[in-house]
Amino acid sequence: MIITLDKIGKRYRHDWIFRNIDIEFKTGEPCVIQGSNGSGKSTLLQIVSGFVVPTEGTITYTEAGKQIPVEQIFRHFSIASPYLDLIEDFTLAEIIDFNFSFKKMVDGVTPSQLVELIDLIKAKDKQLRYYSSGMKQRVKLALALFADTPILLLDEPTSNLDKKGMDWYRGLVKGHIANRLVIICSNNQPQEFDFCERELVLGLH
């Protein structure tokens, strides 16, 4: 899988968030997007995922030499991000069943095993509205990491996680990035991305 950004720029009203971004993201080459608050990291990730249309430039998605239309790219990626909310009326067991009715779970893992891997067995029948922010972040990450998709997008993955949660994230993420195109957005938190091979740094304009 290859995602190619050619002269990508995004403007809100009269202010450019970023311009002239040229980069190729590739399977097997995890990349971190870094930058200060307001530099456009999350906006760029939303452009990559097809949620946001760039003001200028083009983005193309290629798999096995064939181009994927942008309106179909959502089938190929999983994402965990602070701006994407969980359905809080669901229990953990229900959100797992709901999520993986749309996307295949990685081979070798069942829904009940996933609950154990999230380390929230005692809370599996509790509505997500009663979860702490750290518990919700674990759920978001697990739903993305264990989806059988060629593209994995993580925006500030350790936000709201305590030390135990960060160790949990690092233990899982390294085992679920092989043969995937991985992009991580980070506010200079090395524990989120120190396994990445490439880096894109955004600056304020």
HELIX and SHEET records of a PDB file:
HELIX    1   1 LYS A   41  SER A   49  1                                   9    
HELIX    2   2 VAL A   70  HIS A   76  5                                   7    
HELIX    3   3 LEU A   92  ASN A   99  1                                   8    
HELIX    4   4 PRO A  111  ILE A  118  1                                   8    
HELIX    5   5 ILE A  121  ALA A  123  5                                   3    
HELIX    6   6 LEU A  128  TYR A  130  5                                   3    
HELIX    7   7 SER A  133  LEU A  145  1                                  13    
HELIX    8   8 LYS A  163  VAL A  173  1                                  11    
HELIX    9   9 PRO A  190  PHE A  193  1                                   4    
SHEET    1   A 4 ASP A  15  LYS A  26  0                                        
SHEET    2   A 4 ILE A   2  TYR A  12 -1                                        
SHEET    3   A 4 GLU A  56  GLU A  63 -1                                        
SHEET    4   A 4 LYS A  66  ILE A  68 -1                                        
SHEET    1   B 5 PHE A  77  ALA A  80  0                                        
SHEET    2   B 5 ILE A 151  ASP A 155  1                                        
SHEET    3   B 5 LEU A 181  SER A 186  1                                        
SHEET    4   B 5 CYS A  31  GLN A  34  1                                        
SHEET    5   B 5 ARG A 198  VAL A 201  1                                        
END                                                                             
